[in-house]
Amino acid sequence: MDAKSAALERLRPAVERARKFGGWVFSDLNIRHLDPEPPWDYVQLVRERARDRRSALDMGTGPGERLAALRDSLPERLVATEEWVVNAPVAYKRLTPLAIGVVHCRSLQLPFRNEAFDLILNRHDELAPAEVARVLQPGGLLITQQVGRDNWRELRRRFPRATDWGDVRGAYARGFITAGLEVTADQQHVYKVAFPSLSELVFMLTVAPWTIPEFDLDRDVGALLEIESDCQTSDGLVLTESRFLIVAEKPV
């Protein structure tokens, strides 16, 4: 068996597992942080800033496990959105018993009236600054953590078609200001993580197909083996991750 055939046999179970995957929790992949994590704690920040808020929206809630864990810190009036057809029913089943409304929709076009919420949360979901500003009440607050442009930058050497979102951090910050919000926090953090093996990376690339458009194991196995050669260390397969945090307020 040649090297590519052996790699396909080794990696194909990761693709099959990803195709059956539902939710958005990856703790079982055992991806380790080699550098300090971001200096902010998104969950703690939400708990602190949610005090005295009357209504909240969680954009792109995924399967809803993080929102469920935050329920006791958030306003009684709480709504979540989710676009992915796999996650939406999972979120509905988990969150409805907690008196959280779940709406299946895209985050770029929110189906809510103007000034509907005084707290908007968004962790790793797309957004349109003007839409956020529209549904945010005067005095309201947005907290968003997003994936930065440098995330998994090592892939671009072997995958020229890997998606480059451009300066999304700057675009969001400028967009919020243009929409009339005041940006009160704007931070970025870049750090190294170690995947236990190439299989875990293949799993993630299959689950998140926007990373490498039209990703296909059979076609791309050669590039994957090159990445393994480039990035494999005694710690595992080491890649760069990037996150940024923006907090913005709507003037009264």
Steps between C-alpha positions, in 0.01 A plus 500: 500500500645839400515801735188672362290183516615440857417860593152471349434187701626674816304824449171382350345410840541866605298613197227244570481605864476867401210430263301362794598783730242727660561783742804721538700357791844358424639415845534132403759594236752580777642806324754654740593865545880540489489876568292707743133520409339837415526749785124538512248241617196525273266317739607702803474824304144412398407421860640831621350718229158331497409637841190724495429426133136439412517307172772311315570339163759226444593490131608167353448305821607169343358207697437739790720343767688822581183705516338242727797526736460880507124497550510597867699815419286625212172692484169319522420606143755305301503398133754299300551469125658211310540455124645150466216255444686232700541717809167687501286208625766404754497856635119505505484180703764620747395863541121500483464342848712789631252757365733598218345563159686346205471646148636322191642782286814660362681746722553743212128575482344488845121451511447734795352847539719805545648548848378159619791413734729678741766224495627314192745211522687345210770238533655397167193570285482736205336835550407818319588806712203700367259219592646474850463875545143488371374246754702642790327739735654838592730427792527139380817293483660262249761241599655297218795261482608402150762295318783719372658513156817315610312191614671185366716716276737205447243342270529772238844386387358166383143613430510823295119486479461517880252775584651836591233710669715811486515748785171389655594646837556844352194470278280418798640779714457754218154363425384542860625858508333579167175352636515737796646273769791585728774234506618473860725194465691361202758229577671223306700197615708255296626173650618150410296184544590134446270252329573144616528385138407587142169314547368768736584773250323309222196468726496878554548578130203276419280653770600855398501483117534877465865470613607328177223527239409170334726308737522138386718240670576299187603806300674682785684217675835603348473854638393358838810282516713807420334688787572204727865515396511879548329519838552171683699540823549304820192685632282395207389684188560865595293779344434865574161607632371858511209655689378854544251665732291810433267666747280781371225715649213692346484856635189600690 
